[in-house]
Amino acid sequence: DRRIRLLKRTPASNVRQQGEDARAGEVLLEPGTTLDATAVALLASVGKTSLLVSKQPRILHLTTGDEIVSPEKTPDPGQIRNSNASLISALCREHGVDAVSHFHAGDDLPALLQIVSDAKAETYDLVLVSGGSGQGTYDFSAELFRHLGATIHFREVNVRPGKPLIFGTVSRERASQIIFGLPGNALSHFVCFHLFVRRALDRLLARPAPTATRGFLAEAMSETQ
């Protein structure tokens, strides 16, 4: 037989005391906190309805290359589907940014310059150029940087994959802009986003940078791997 055991209650049991959850002057949310559902509910519980927040960064993502076709199309020989636009959208969304505008142009410098002519610092906070970051005949990213009036701080990094990464900035009296030239390879995109682009987003959103973790390979790698 099941028996229901009645708990002995004491006076004022199950009653929350004033100041039990938080006290006057106590920090409830640190600067740089992302306002998720829990944070919003906490703010509502203490009557905090007006906040100082960072605006959503406006991002332009430009994919380049005559060999690129949209994901719904069947590639002809020598063509590949555009996975980088989907990758960048998803990565930005994972980090709390939805305002991403995508454009595509082939290996045509005048067409590329026409697209970025509207990519002023007053319009976009962050510009990502996929492909063309090397120094080949059809690699135009550096030229796009100069067209935007950007200062190029470096043209490659000691990272594999992702070595031909270009980083530049535009500084104007009332606006500034961050520009990355990303290698076209999708894996390079993924690596460079997490190592570099994500940190730029964290700065734009006033969030603390992620803590780096150092790891060691269990086995040695050859130069061909």
N, C-alpha and C positions, 0 to 999 in steps of 0.2 A: 504494500500500500504506500502511496505517495503521501507524504505529510508536508504541509506548508508550515514552515517555521516563521513565526512573526518576529521581526527584529525589534529589539527593545529600543525605543526612541527616547532620546534625552531632550530637554527643553532647548529650543532654537536650533535643532539639528536640521541640516539641509537648507540653511539660511546663509547666504553670502554676506560677509561683513563689508561695510564701506571701506574702500581702499585696498581690498583683498587682491583685485586684479592689477591695479596700477596706482601709484601714488603721485601726487603733484610734483612736477619737476623731473619725473622719470622719463627716459628716452624710450619711446615705443617703437619707432622706426628710424633706422640709421640713414643718413644721406646716401643716395645711390640705390636705395631699395626699389625693386620693381614692384609696382602696385598690382599685385595679383588679387584674387578674390579674398584671401585671408586678410591682406593688408587693407583693402577697401572696407571690409567689415569692421576691422579694428578701428579705423579712423571714424567710421560712422558711430561706433559705440561711445566715442569720447567727444562727439559733436564737431569733429574737424572736417569742415566741408569746403575749405578753400586752401589749396596747396600750391607750393612753388615746385613745378615739375619741368623736366627737360622736354623739349618738343621732339616729335618724331623726325628723325633724319630723312631727308628726301634724297632718294638714290636713283641714279641713272645707270643702267646696265646695257652696254653696247657689245653685241657679239659681232665678230667679223669673220670673213672667209667665204670665198666662192663655193667651197665644198660643203657648206652647212645648209641643211634643209630642215624644215619644221618637223617635230616629232611624229605628226600624223601621216607624213609622206613616206613612201618607200624610196630609200636612197638608190640612185643610179650608181654604177661603178665609179669609185673615186669620191663618193659623197658620204657624209655621216649626218646623223640626226643631231639637232641642237639640244643637247642635254644640259648645257651650262646655264641656260636661262632658267630652266626648272630647278636646277641645283641652287643657284643664287637666291631665287625666290624662297625656296624652302629653308635655306640656311638663315636668311634674314628674318623670316617669320619665326623660326625657332628662337631667335634672339630679340623678339619683340618689335620687329620693324616690318610694316606692311606696305609702306609707300615706295614701291620699286617700279620704275618705268623701264620697259625693255624695247630696244630697237635692234635691228639687224642690218648690216650692210656687207656687201662683198668686198673683194680686194680692190676697191676703187677709192683712191684718196679724196677726190672731189666730193663723192657721195658721203664719205665719212666726215669730212669737214663740214658739210651741210648739216648733218645730224647734230654734231657737237656745237654748231654755231649758237644754238639756243641753250646749251648746257652751261650757263653762266653761274657764278658763285651765288648770285641772288636767287637762282632757281633750284639748284641742286647742291646739297651739302657734301655728297660723296658720289664720285663717278668711277665706275668699274668698266674697264675695257677688256673684253675677252679675246685673246689671240692677238698676234702682231706685236708681242713684246720683245721678240728677238731682234736680230740685226740683219735679217735677210732682205731681199729685194721687195717683198710684199709685206714687210712688217712696218706698219705705219703708226704704232701707238706713240712712239716718242714725238713724231710730227704732230699728232693730235694734242699732246701735252703742250707743245710750243704754241699751237694755235689758240689754246685756252689761256695762254699767258702763265703757265705753271712753271714753277721752279722744280727741276728734276733733282731729287736728292740722291738717288742711286738707281742703277739700271740692272742690277742683278744681286742675288743673295746666295750665300753658301748653303743652299738647301736643295735636296733631291728627293722627290720631284719638286719643281717650282723655282729653279735657278733664275730664269730670265724674268724676274719680277721688277717692274718699274714703279717707283713711288715719287709722287710730286704733290705740291701744294700751291694753291692760289690764295694770295692775300690782298684784299682790297679794303678800302676805308670802312665799309659797312658790311662786308661779308667775307667769308673765307671758305675754302673748298679743299677737300682731300681727293686725290686721284690715284688709282692703282691700275697699272697695266698688267693683267694676269696672263700667264701662259695658257694657251688654248686647251691643253690636255685637261680632261675632267678631274683626274686625280690631283693634278697640280692645283686646280681651282680649289678643291676641297682642303688641301694642305695649306695653301696660301691664305684662304679665308680664315682658318682657325689660328694661324700664326700671326697674321698681320691685319686683315680686314676686320676681324672680330674686335681686335684691340682698338681700332679706330672707332667702331660703333660704340664700344664701351665709353670712350672718351666723349663722344658726341652725346651720349645718354647719361653722362656723369655717373657711370657705374664703376666700381673698382675692377681693375684688371684681374683676370683669372690667375690663380696661383699655378706656376709651372711645376711639373713633376719630372724629375730626372730618372730615366730608366736605362738599363744596361741590357745588351743583347746576350741571350743565353749561349749563342754560338757565333763564331766569327763569320763575316760575310765576305765573299770574294768580290773583286772589282766588276765582275760581269753580272752580279745579282742586282 
